[in-house]
Amino acid sequence: MSAATAEPPKTAPAAPAATDDSWSVERAHIDASARGPVLVFFFTALAWLLVSTFFGFVGSYKLQNPGFLADWPIYTYGRVVPAFHACFTYGWCSLAGMGVAIWLMARLCRTPIKFPGALIFGALFWNFGLALGVSGILLGQNTGLEHMALPRPAAWMMFIGYFFVGVTGAVLYKMRKSSVVFISVWYLLGAFFWFPWLFFTAHVLLGVPQLQGVMQNVVAAWFANGLNNYWFTPIGLAAAYYLIPKVINRPIHSYNLASIGFWSWAIFGGLTAMTKLSGGPVPAWLVSLSIAANIMLIIPLVTVGKNLFKTMEGNTHMIYYSPTVRFTFLGAIIFCIATALSLFTALRGPDSVTHFTLFGTATNEMLLYSFYSMVMFGAIYYITPRLVGCEWLSASLIRVHFLCAAYGGGLAVVVMLFSGIAAGMRALDPTAQASQLIYNTFAYLPGRTLALVLVTLGHTAFGLHFLLMLLRIGQPAGQATLFAPLGQEEDHH
C-alpha cells in the first residue's frame, strides 16, 4: 500500500516519460494481465504458510513434550520438521516470491503478461508436486538432506512447474519497453536464472550413484546456501528496492552503490556454503574459501544498507503510516543484522562455539522470516489492492499481523541465539556433563513455542484479511489503508 500513485523515480538515466494518463491505462492493462496468476501464487503461498505454521508449532512443542501426538507416526519429529521446512521454503517463500517477482517484472518492464494461463498452470504443477513431496516426507520417504528432503519425483514435478515462471520472467525482460533497467530487475533476472541452475544441478548430482557420503553433504550445503543467497535474498532485495522508493516517492540514494551491491552479492554469495561443514571431513581450502567469501559479503551488506537507509532519510515518518514501508523497512534492517551475524559466525573462532547449536537455525530464520517474509508481507499488502480493485478492509488486522509477526519472529530468533551461545559455551567446557548441555539447549524452547503462538495469530489474521480481499470485501479503491491518516502519528506503533 502506498501514498504515492506514480511509478518509483528511476535510479538510472530515464527514458522519455509517458504522460500520466497513458501510463495509468498501461498500468491497468498490466495489472489485469497479472491478476489471475499473481493471486493464485499469493493464495497458495498463504495456504502453505498456514500449513507450515502448524508443522512448526508441532515440531517445537514435541521438543519439550516428546509424548505429544506420539501415537501418530506422521507427526514424529523426524518427519514434522522436514515437512515444515518444505512447506515454508518451497510453499510460502517460493510461491510468494514468484508472485511478487512476476508482478514487479511486468510493472518495471512495462509489459503485460501475454500468457497468464501458462503461469497458472506452472503454479498448479508446483503445488501438486509440493503436496506429493510433503506427503512423502510425512510417510517417511524424505532424503535426509537439508532443503532437499522432498522425494525426487516430486522435486522434478516442481521444477517443471517453475519452468513456466522462469520463461515468463525472461520473456517480460526481453519485451521490455524501456531501455532503462532498474536495480530490482537485475536482482529478479538473477533469481530467475540462479534458481533453476541450483535446483537442476543439485538434484542431478545427487542422482549420480558414484556421489555418496561426504560429497552428498557438500552438494546439499551448496544448494541450501544458494537457495537463500541466490533465490530468496535477490527477490527480497528487489522488492525492497522497489517498494521503499515507490511509497515515499523519491529515488534510490545511489545507483552506483546499488550496482556494487548486486555484483558483489552475485560473485561472493555462492561461495559461502562450506562454512556449514567446518570441522567435517572436507578439504580445508573449501572451508577457508567460504570464510573469505563471507568476509567479502561486507561489501553488499554496507552498500545495500546505506542505500536503503539513506533513501529513507527524512522519510522515516512513513513507518508510522504505511504498512508496506513498516514491513519492508524492518525486513531491510534485519537483512543487515542477519548478514552481519552470518559473516561473524563464519569465522573459525565464533564457529567453534555456535556450530552445533541452534545459533545457525536462528540466523537462517532471521533471513527467511524476519527479512524475506516481512518484505513479502509488505509487497502483498501493496500489490493485492491493485489486482482486486479495493483496499484492505482493516488497519487493525494489519497491525495485529505486524505486531505478532515482528515480535513473535523476533522472540523466536532471540531465544535460539541465546540457546546457541549457552549450549556452545557449555560444550567447550571439558568438565561439563551431557545433561548440562541438553539443559542449556532446551531450557529456552518454551520461549520459542510462545513465539510460534504469536506468529500463528498473526498469520491467521493475515489469512483472513487476504480472503476478504479475494472476495472483494474491503474499502473502496482510492485512498490506501494506512495505520493512521497522513500527518497524524500513532500513539502506539
C-alpha positions as CSV (number, residue, x, y, z in Angstrom):
1,M,0.0,0.0,0.0
2,S,1.3,3.4,-0.8
3,A,0.6,7.1,-0.5
4,A,2.0,7.6,-4.0
5,T,0.4,6.6,-7.2
6,A,3.2,7.0,-9.8
7,E,6.0,4.5,-10.6
8,P,9.1,4.9,-8.5
9,P,11.6,7.5,-9.6
10,K,14.2,5.9,-11.8
11,T,17.6,5.1,-10.4
12,A,19.3,5.4,-13.8
13,P,19.1,7.9,-16.7
14,A,15.5,7.9,-17.6
15,A,13.8,7.2,-20.9
16,P,11.3,9.7,-22.2
17,A,8.3,9.5,-19.8
18,A,4.8,8.7,-20.8
19,T,2.0,11.0,-19.8
20,D,0.2,10.3,-16.6
21,D,-3.0,9.3,-18.4
22,S,-1.3,6.9,-20.8
23,W,0.8,5.3,-18.0
24,S,-2.4,4.8,-15.9
25,V,-4.0,3.0,-18.8
26,E,-0.9,0.9,-19.4
27,R,-0.6,0.1,-15.7
28,A,-4.2,-1.0,-15.5
29,H,-3.6,-3.3,-18.5
30,I,-0.5,-4.8,-16.9
31,D,-2.3,-5.4,-13.6
32,A,-5.2,-7.0,-15.4
33,S,-2.9,-9.4,-17.2
34,A,-1.2,-10.3,-13.9
35,R,-4.3,-10.6,-11.8
36,G,-5.1,-14.3,-12.2
37,P,-1.6,-15.8,-11.9
38,V,-0.3,-13.5,-9.1
39,L,-3.4,-14.1,-7.0
40,V,-3.0,-17.8,-7.5
41,F,0.6,-17.5,-6.3
42,F,-0.4,-15.5,-3.3
43,F,-3.3,-17.6,-2.3
44,T,-1.4,-20.9,-2.5
45,A,1.6,-19.3,-0.8
46,L,-0.6,-18.2,2.1
47,A,-2.2,-21.7,2.4
48,W,1.3,-23.3,2.7
49,L,2.3,-20.6,5.2
50,L,-0.6,-21.7,7.5
51,V,0.3,-25.4,7.0
52,S,4.0,-24.7,7.8
53,T,3.0,-22.8,10.9
54,F,1.1,-25.8,12.1
55,F,4.0,-28.2,11.5
56,G,6.5,-25.7,13.0
57,F,4.4,-25.5,16.2
58,V,4.1,-29.3,16.4
59,G,7.8,-29.7,15.9
60,S,8.7,-27.1,18.5
61,Y,6.3,-28.4,21.1
62,K,7.5,-32.0,20.6
63,L,11.0,-31.0,21.7
64,Q,9.5,-30.0,25.0
65,N,7.0,-32.8,25.2
66,P,8.1,-35.9,23.2
67,G,4.8,-37.6,24.0
68,F,2.8,-35.1,22.2
69,L,1.0,-36.8,19.3
70,A,3.2,-39.9,19.9
71,D,0.5,-42.3,18.6
72,W,0.7,-40.7,15.1
73,P,3.7,-41.8,13.1
74,I,3.4,-39.0,10.7
75,Y,3.9,-36.5,13.5
76,T,7.3,-37.8,14.7
77,Y,9.9,-35.1,15.0
78,G,12.0,-36.5,12.1
79,R,9.0,-36.2,9.8
80,V,7.4,-33.0,11.0
81,V,10.5,-30.8,10.9
82,P,11.4,-31.6,7.2
83,A,7.7,-31.2,6.3
84,F,7.8,-27.8,8.0
85,H,10.9,-26.7,6.1
86,A,9.5,-27.9,2.8
87,C,6.1,-26.1,3.3
88,F,7.8,-22.9,4.4
89,T,10.6,-22.7,1.9
90,Y,9.0,-24.2,-1.2
91,G,5.4,-23.3,-0.3
92,W,5.3,-19.9,1.3
93,C,8.6,-18.4,0.4
94,S,8.9,-19.6,-3.1
95,L,5.3,-19.1,-4.2
96,A,5.0,-15.7,-2.7
97,G,8.4,-14.7,-4.2
98,M,7.2,-15.9,-7.7
99,G,4.1,-13.8,-7.5
100,V,5.9,-10.7,-6.3
101,A,8.7,-11.2,-8.9
102,I,6.3,-11.7,-11.9
103,W,4.3,-8.6,-10.9
104,L,7.4,-6.5,-10.4
105,M,8.9,-7.6,-13.7
106,A,5.8,-6.8,-15.6
107,R,5.5,-3.4,-14.0
108,L,9.1,-2.4,-14.3
109,C,9.4,-3.7,-17.9
110,R,6.0,-2.1,-18.7
111,T,4.9,-5.2,-20.5
112,P,1.6,-7.1,-20.0
113,I,1.8,-10.9,-19.4
114,K,1.0,-12.5,-22.7
115,F,0.0,-16.0,-21.5
116,P,-1.2,-15.8,-17.9
117,G,-2.7,-19.2,-18.2
118,A,0.8,-20.7,-18.5
119,L,1.8,-19.1,-15.2
120,I,-1.3,-20.5,-13.5
121,F,-0.5,-24.0,-15.0
122,G,3.0,-23.7,-13.6
123,A,1.8,-22.7,-10.2
124,L,-0.6,-25.6,-10.0
125,F,2.1,-28.0,-11.2
126,W,4.4,-26.7,-8.5
127,N,1.8,-27.0,-5.8
128,F,0.8,-30.5,-6.9
129,G,4.4,-31.6,-6.8
130,L,5.0,-30.0,-3.4
131,A,1.9,-31.6,-2.0
132,L,3.1,-35.0,-3.1
133,G,6.5,-34.3,-1.7
134,V,5.2,-33.2,1.7
135,S,3.0,-36.3,1.8
136,G,6.1,-38.4,1.0
137,I,8.0,-36.8,3.8
138,L,5.2,-37.5,6.3
139,L,5.2,-41.1,5.2
140,G,8.9,-41.4,5.9
141,Q,10.3,-41.1,2.3
142,N,12.5,-38.0,2.8
143,T,16.1,-38.0,1.6
144,G,17.5,-36.7,4.9
145,L,19.3,-33.7,3.3
146,E,18.6,-30.1,4.3
147,H,16.3,-28.3,1.9
148,M,16.4,-31.4,-0.4
149,A,14.2,-33.7,1.7
150,L,11.5,-33.9,-1.0
151,P,11.3,-37.2,-2.9
152,R,12.9,-36.9,-6.3
153,P,9.8,-37.3,-8.4
154,A,8.0,-34.5,-6.5
155,A,11.1,-32.3,-6.9
156,W,11.2,-32.8,-10.7
157,M,7.5,-32.1,-10.9
158,M,8.1,-28.8,-9.1
159,F,10.9,-28.0,-11.5
160,I,8.6,-28.4,-14.5
161,G,6.2,-26.0,-12.9
162,Y,8.9,-23.5,-12.3
163,F,9.8,-23.6,-16.0
164,F,6.7,-21.6,-16.9
165,V,7.6,-19.0,-14.3
166,G,11.2,-18.6,-15.4
167,V,10.4,-18.4,-19.1
168,T,7.7,-15.8,-18.4
169,G,10.2,-13.7,-16.5
170,A,12.7,-13.9,-19.3
171,V,10.1,-13.0,-21.9
172,L,8.9,-10.0,-19.9
173,Y,12.5,-8.7,-19.8
174,K,13.1,-9.4,-23.5
175,M,9.9,-7.5,-24.4
176,R,10.5,-4.5,-22.1
177,K,9.5,-1.1,-23.5
178,S,12.2,0.9,-21.8
179,S,16.0,0.8,-22.2
180,V,16.3,1.6,-18.5
181,V,17.0,-1.5,-16.4
182,F,16.1,-0.9,-12.7
183,I,18.2,-2.5,-10.0
184,S,15.2,-4.5,-9.0
185,V,15.1,-6.1,-12.5
186,W,18.8,-7.0,-12.1
187,Y,18.0,-8.9,-8.9
188,L,14.9,-10.6,-10.4
189,L,16.8,-11.7,-13.5
190,G,19.5,-13.1,-11.3
191,A,16.9,-15.1,-9.3
192,F,15.1,-16.4,-12.4
193,F,18.4,-17.7,-13.7
194,W,20.1,-18.8,-10.5
195,F,17.2,-20.9,-9.1
196,P,16.9,-23.4,-11.9
197,W,20.6,-23.7,-12.2
198,L,20.9,-24.5,-8.5
199,F,17.9,-26.8,-8.4
200,F,18.7,-28.8,-11.5
201,T,22.4,-29.2,-10.8
202,A,22.0,-30.3,-7.2
203,H,19.3,-32.8,-7.9
204,V,21.2,-34.2,-10.9
205,L,24.4,-34.6,-8.8
206,L,22.5,-36.3,-6.0
207,G,21.1,-38.8,-8.5
208,V,24.6,-39.9,-9.6
209,P,25.3,-43.3,-7.9
210,Q,29.1,-42.5,-7.5
211,L,28.3,-39.4,-5.5
212,Q,27.9,-40.7,-2.0
213,G,28.8,-39.9,1.6
214,V,30.6,-36.6,2.2
215,M,30.0,-35.3,-1.3
216,Q,26.3,-35.6,-0.9
217,N,26.5,-33.2,2.1
218,V,28.8,-30.9,0.1
219,V,26.1,-30.6,-2.6
220,A,23.3,-30.3,-0.1
221,A,25.1,-27.5,1.7
222,W,25.9,-25.7,-1.6
223,F,22.2,-25.9,-2.6
224,A,20.8,-24.8,0.8
225,N,23.2,-21.8,0.8
226,G,22.3,-21.0,-2.8
227,L,18.6,-21.2,-2.1
228,N,19.0,-18.4,0.5
229,N,21.6,-16.3,-1.3
230,Y,20.5,-16.7,-5.0
231,W,16.8,-17.2,-4.7
232,F,15.2,-15.7,-1.7
233,T,17.6,-12.8,-1.0
234,P,17.5,-11.4,-4.6
235,I,13.7,-11.4,-4.7
236,G,13.6,-9.8,-1.2
237,L,16.1,-7.1,-2.2
238,A,14.3,-6.5,-5.5
239,A,11.0,-5.9,-3.7
240,A,12.7,-3.6,-1.1
241,Y,14.4,-1.6,-3.8
242,Y,11.1,-1.1,-5.5
243,L,8.7,-0.6,-2.6
244,I,10.6,1.8,-0.4
245,P,11.2,4.4,-3.1
246,K,7.7,3.8,-4.5
247,V,5.9,4.6,-1.3
248,I,8.0,7.5,-0.2
249,N,8.2,8.9,-3.8
250,R,11.9,9.5,-4.0
251,P,14.7,7.8,-6.0
252,I,17.2,5.3,-4.6
253,H,20.1,7.1,-2.9
254,S,22.8,5.8,-5.2
255,Y,22.6,3.8,-8.4
256,N,26.3,3.1,-8.3
257,L,26.1,1.7,-4.8
258,A,23.2,-0.5,-5.9
259,S,25.3,-1.9,-8.8
260,I,28.2,-2.6,-6.5
261,G,25.9,-4.4,-4.0
262,F,24.4,-6.5,-6.7
263,W,27.6,-7.7,-8.4
264,S,29.4,-8.3,-5.1
265,W,26.5,-10.4,-3.9
266,A,26.4,-12.3,-7.3
267,I,30.1,-13.0,-7.1
268,F,30.6,-14.0,-3.4
269,G,27.1,-15.2,-2.4
270,G,27.5,-18.6,-3.9
271,L,30.9,-19.3,-2.3
272,T,29.9,-19.1,1.3
273,A,28.3,-22.6,1.8
274,M,31.2,-24.7,3.1
275,T,31.3,-23.0,6.5
276,K,28.3,-25.3,7.3
277,L,30.8,-28.2,7.1
278,S,33.6,-26.6,9.1
279,G,35.3,-29.3,11.1
280,G,33.9,-32.0,8.9
281,P,35.8,-34.4,6.5
282,V,36.0,-31.8,3.7
283,P,39.2,-30.2,2.3
284,A,40.3,-27.3,4.5
285,W,40.7,-25.0,1.5
286,L,37.0,-25.3,0.7
287,V,36.1,-24.0,4.2
288,S,38.8,-21.3,4.0
289,L,37.4,-20.1,0.7
290,S,33.9,-19.9,2.1
291,I,35.2,-17.9,5.2
292,A,36.9,-15.5,2.8
293,A,33.7,-15.1,0.7
294,N,31.7,-14.5,3.9
295,I,34.0,-11.7,4.8
296,M,33.6,-10.2,1.3
297,L,29.8,-10.1,1.9
298,I,30.5,-7.0,3.9
299,I,30.5,-5.1,0.6
300,P,26.8,-5.8,-0.3
301,L,26.0,-5.5,3.4
302,V,27.3,-1.9,3.6
303,T,26.1,-0.9,0.1
304,V,22.6,-2.2,0.4
305,G,22.2,-1.0,4.0
306,K,23.5,2.5,3.2
307,N,21.4,2.8,0.1
308,L,18.1,1.8,1.7
309,F,18.7,3.8,4.9
310,K,19.8,6.9,3.0
311,T,16.8,6.6,0.8
312,M,14.6,6.5,3.9
313,E,16.4,9.5,5.4
314,G,13.9,12.3,6.0
315,N,11.0,9.9,5.4
316,T,11.1,7.7,8.4
317,H,7.7,9.1,9.4
318,M,6.2,6.9,6.7
319,I,6.9,3.9,9.0
320,Y,4.0,5.2,11.2
321,Y,1.6,5.4,8.3
322,S,2.3,2.9,5.6
323,P,2.1,-0.9,6.4
324,T,4.2,-1.6,3.3
325,V,7.0,0.6,4.5
326,R,6.8,-0.7,8.0
327,F,7.1,-4.4,6.9
328,T,9.7,-3.7,4.2
329,F,12.0,-1.4,6.1
330,L,12.0,-3.7,9.1
331,G,13.0,-6.5,6.7
332,A,15.8,-4.4,5.3
333,I,17.1,-3.8,8.9
334,I,17.0,-7.5,9.7
335,F,18.8,-8.3,6.4
336,C,21.8,-6.2,7.5
337,I,21.7,-7.8,11.0
338,A,21.4,-11.4,9.7
339,T,24.2,-10.9,7.1
340,A,26.5,-9.5,9.8
341,L,25.8,-12.4,12.1
342,S,26.4,-14.9,9.4
343,L,29.7,-13.2,8.5
344,F,30.8,-13.2,12.1
345,T,29.9,-16.8,12.9
346,A,31.6,-18.0,9.7
347,L,35.0,-17.2,11.3
348,R,36.6,-20.2,13.0
349,G,36.6,-18.7,16.5
350,P,32.9,-17.9,16.8
351,D,32.1,-21.0,14.7
352,S,33.7,-23.3,17.3
353,V,31.1,-22.0,19.8
354,T,28.0,-21.9,17.6
355,H,28.4,-24.6,15.0
356,F,26.4,-27.5,16.5
357,T,23.8,-25.3,18.2
358,L,20.6,-23.5,17.4
359,F,22.5,-20.4,16.6
360,G,22.7,-21.3,12.9
361,T,19.0,-22.1,12.9
362,A,18.4,-18.6,14.3
363,T,20.4,-16.8,11.7
364,N,18.6,-18.8,8.9
365,E,15.2,-17.9,10.4
366,M,16.2,-14.2,10.6
367,L,17.0,-14.3,6.9
368,L,13.9,-16.3,5.7
369,Y,11.3,-14.9,8.1
370,S,12.3,-11.6,9.7
371,F,13.9,-10.3,6.4
372,Y,12.4,-12.1,3.4
373,S,8.9,-12.9,4.7
374,M,8.4,-9.5,6.2
375,V,9.3,-7.9,2.8
376,M,6.9,-10.4,1.1
377,F,4.1,-9.4,3.5
378,G,4.8,-5.7,2.7
379,A,4.7,-6.5,-1.0
380,I,1.5,-8.4,-0.8
381,Y,-0.1,-5.5,1.1
382,Y,1.0,-3.2,-1.7
383,I,0.2,-5.4,-4.7
384,T,-3.1,-7.0,-3.8
385,P,-5.3,-3.9,-3.9
386,R,-4.0,-3.1,-7.4
387,L,-5.2,-6.5,-8.5
388,V,-8.6,-6.9,-6.9
389,G,-9.8,-3.3,-7.1
390,C,-10.4,-2.5,-3.4
391,E,-8.2,-1.6,-0.4
392,W,-7.6,-3.6,2.7
393,L,-10.6,-3.6,5.0
394,S,-9.0,-3.1,8.4
395,A,-5.8,-1.3,9.5
396,S,-6.3,-3.1,12.9
397,L,-5.9,-6.5,11.3
398,I,-2.8,-5.4,9.5
399,R,-1.5,-4.0,12.8
400,V,-2.2,-7.3,14.6
401,H,-0.4,-9.2,11.8
402,F,2.7,-6.9,12.0
403,L,2.9,-7.0,15.8
404,C,2.6,-10.8,16.0
405,A,4.9,-11.4,13.1
406,A,7.6,-8.9,14.3
407,Y,7.5,-9.8,18.0
408,G,6.9,-13.5,17.5
409,G,9.6,-13.8,14.9
410,G,12.0,-11.7,17.0
411,L,11.3,-13.7,20.1
412,A,12.0,-17.0,18.3
413,V,15.3,-15.7,17.0
414,V,16.5,-14.2,20.2
415,V,15.6,-17.4,22.1
416,M,17.6,-19.6,19.7
417,L,20.5,-17.2,19.7
418,F,20.8,-17.3,23.5
419,S,20.3,-21.1,23.5
420,G,23.0,-21.5,20.9
421,I,25.5,-19.4,22.8
422,A,24.8,-21.1,26.1
423,A,25.0,-24.6,24.6
424,G,28.1,-23.7,22.7
425,M,29.9,-22.3,25.7
426,R,28.9,-25.4,27.7
427,A,30.1,-27.8,25.0
428,L,33.6,-26.2,25.2
429,D,33.9,-26.8,28.9
430,P,35.8,-30.1,29.3
431,T,34.2,-30.6,32.8
432,A,30.6,-30.2,31.5
433,Q,28.3,-33.2,31.6
434,A,26.0,-34.1,28.7
435,S,22.9,-33.4,30.8
436,Q,24.1,-29.8,31.3
437,L,24.5,-29.4,27.5
438,I,21.0,-30.7,27.0
439,Y,19.6,-28.4,29.6
440,N,21.3,-25.3,28.0
441,T,19.8,-26.3,24.7
442,F,16.2,-27.0,25.7
443,A,15.7,-24.5,28.6
444,Y,14.9,-21.8,26.0
445,L,12.4,-23.8,24.0
446,P,9.2,-22.7,25.8
447,G,10.0,-19.2,24.6
448,R,10.2,-20.4,21.1
449,T,6.8,-22.1,21.5
450,L,5.3,-18.9,22.8
451,A,6.8,-17.1,19.8
452,L,5.1,-19.6,17.4
453,V,1.8,-18.9,19.2
454,L,2.2,-15.2,18.4
455,V,3.2,-16.0,14.8
456,T,0.2,-18.2,14.4
457,L,-2.1,-15.5,15.5
458,G,-0.5,-13.1,13.0
459,H,-0.7,-15.5,10.1
460,T,-4.3,-16.2,10.9
461,A,-5.2,-12.5,10.8
462,F,-3.3,-12.2,7.6
463,G,-5.1,-15.2,6.0
464,L,-8.5,-13.9,7.0
465,H,-7.7,-10.4,5.7
466,F,-6.4,-11.8,2.4
467,L,-9.5,-14.0,2.0
468,L,-11.7,-10.9,2.4
469,M,-9.7,-9.2,-0.3
470,L,-10.2,-12.1,-2.7
471,L,-14.0,-11.8,-2.0
472,R,-13.6,-8.0,-2.6
473,I,-14.8,-7.2,0.9
474,G,-12.7,-4.1,1.6
475,Q,-12.7,-0.4,1.4
476,P,-13.4,1.3,-2.0
477,A,-10.4,1.7,-4.2
478,G,-8.7,5.0,-3.9
479,Q,-7.0,6.1,-0.6
480,A,-4.7,3.3,0.7
481,T,-5.4,1.7,4.0
482,L,-2.9,3.3,6.4
483,F,-2.2,2.8,10.1
484,A,-3.0,6.5,10.6
485,P,-4.1,9.4,8.4
486,L,-1.1,11.1,6.9
487,G,0.1,14.0,9.1
488,Q,-1.1,12.2,12.3
489,E,1.3,9.9,14.1
490,E,0.1,6.9,16.0
491,D,0.3,6.9,19.8
492,H,1.2,3.2,19.7
493,H,3.2,1.6,17.0
